[in-house]
Amino acid sequence: MIKKPVLTVLGAIAVVLGAVWAGQGIGWLPGSSMTGDPTWLVIGLVALVAGAVLLYLSTRGRSWRNPNGPSGQF
């Protein structure tokens, strides 16, 4: 299982990169060949959402997997 600090770092990096890429895709961050390209807006939003999910998983309780196996078993 992946350790929570690793998920936190990867999530934070993905959120920051996603925000930068989305900003360049919108045209808010000029000076790059990505500026104004809607492709980078989409890529940035996907990276941002993926990073947010990783951050959410890293802040949940002990584990997001049930250590006792699937539910419904006795």
Stockholm file with secondary structure:
# STOCKHOLM 1.0

chainA/1-74         MIKKPVLTVLGAIAVVLGAVWAGQGIGWLPGSSMTGDPTWLVIGLVALVAGAVLLYLSTRGRSWRNPNGPSGQF
#=GR chainA/1-74 SS CCCHHHHHHHHHHHHHHHHHHHHHHHTSSCSSTTTTCHHHHHHHHHHHHHHHHHHHHHHSSSCSSCTTCSTTCC
#=GC SS_cons        CCCHHHHHHHHHHHHHHHHHHHHHHHTSSCSSTTTTCHHHHHHHHHHHHHHHHHHHHHHSSSCSSCTTCSTTCC
//
